[in-house]
Amino acid sequence: MIAAEDLADHIDINMGCPVPKVTRKGGGAALPWKTPLFAAIVQAAVRNAVRTDGSRLPVSVKMRVGLDEQHNTYIDAGLAAAQAGVAWVALHGRTAAQFYGGTANWQPIAHLVELLQPH
């Protein structure tokens, strides 16, 4: 509907919310942990982001490094998003467990950039 009615310039799927009332139910930053569901949602968004004139609306995904230090999800989720055809991936350099505090870890961002570069 958003694409068909030309209501936006792009669609951003925010899977970076660390709030427990969201992640506890499997949403937000917990969604990339469920790789098949994550991939299906992103694929559906990309597939259906078509304007009435046939042009494609870019789809982006924002996510976190993972749930916590022991459960990183950014590699599988980033590759799944790229395979689905997203225009870009934004990676928050913190886990859901870190919320918005502590120091951001830039290494996973650099790693994901390298993985997603066309070779």
C-alpha positions in Angstrom: 0.0 0.0 0.0 2.8 2.4 0.9 4.6 1.8 -2.4 1.4 1.5 -4.5 0.0 4.8 -3.2 3.4 6.6 -3.4 3.3 7.5 0.3 7.1 7.3 0.9 10.5 7.6 -0.7 11.7 4.4 0.9 10.8 1.8 3.4 13.0 1.3 6.5 12.5 -1.8 8.5 13.7 -1.1 12.0 14.8 -4.3 13.7 17.0 -2.6 16.2 14.7 -1.8 19.1 16.2 -3.2 22.4 13.3 -2.5 24.7 12.4 -5.7 26.6 8.6 -5.4 26.1 9.4 -5.6 22.3 12.2 -8.2 22.3 10.5 -10.5 24.8 7.8 -11.1 22.2 10.4 -11.7 19.5 10.3 -8.3 17.9 12.8 -5.5 17.4 16.4 -6.5 18.0 15.3 -10.1 18.7 13.9 -10.7 15.2 17.2 -11.2 13.4 17.8 -14.1 15.8 14.9 -15.9 14.0 16.8 -15.9 10.7 14.1 -17.6 8.6 11.4 -15.3 9.8 13.7 -12.2 9.5 14.5 -13.3 5.9 10.8 -13.8 5.0 9.8 -10.4 6.3 12.6 -8.6 4.4 12.0 -10.6 1.2 8.2 -9.8 1.4 9.0 -6.1 1.9 11.4 -5.9 -1.0 9.1 -8.0 -3.3 6.1 -5.8 -2.6 7.8 -2.4 -2.6 6.6 -1.6 -6.2 4.9 1.6 -7.2 2.0 1.6 -9.6 4.3 2.7 -12.4 6.4 -0.4 -11.8 9.4 1.3 -10.2 10.9 -0.1 -7.1 10.8 1.6 -3.7 14.2 1.1 -1.9 14.0 -1.0 1.3 16.5 -0.7 4.1 17.0 -2.6 7.3 18.3 -1.4 10.6 19.5 -3.9 13.2 21.9 -4.5 16.0 25.0 -6.6 16.4 23.0 -9.2 18.2 21.0 -10.0 21.4 24.1 -10.0 23.6 27.8 -10.7 23.3 27.2 -14.5 23.0 24.4 -14.2 20.4 25.6 -12.1 17.5 23.1 -12.1 14.6 24.4 -9.4 12.3 26.3 -11.7 9.8 23.4 -14.0 9.0 20.9 -11.2 9.1 23.0 -8.9 7.0 23.6 -11.6 4.4 19.9 -12.5 4.3 18.9 -8.8 3.9 21.4 -8.4 1.0 20.2 -11.6 -0.6 16.7 -10.3 -0.4 17.7 -7.2 -2.3 17.6 -4.4 0.2 19.1 -1.1 -0.8 21.2 -0.8 2.3 21.7 -2.2 5.8 22.3 -0.1 8.9 24.1 -1.7 11.8 24.0 -0.3 15.3 27.3 -1.1 16.9 25.7 -2.4 20.1 23.8 -5.5 21.2 20.2 -5.4 22.5 21.5 -6.1 26.0 23.6 -2.9 25.8 20.5 -0.7 25.0 22.0 2.7 24.2 24.8 2.7 26.8 28.4 1.7 26.8 30.8 2.0 23.9 29.7 1.1 20.4 31.7 -1.6 18.7 32.7 -0.5 15.3 34.4 -3.8 14.3 31.2 -5.6 13.4 30.2 -2.6 11.2 33.5 -2.8 9.3 33.1 -6.6 9.1 29.6 -6.4 7.7 30.6 -3.7 5.2 33.4 -6.0 3.9 31.0 -9.0 3.7 28.4 -7.0 1.7 30.8 -5.4 -0.7 30.4 -6.7 -4.2 33.4 -8.8 -5.2 
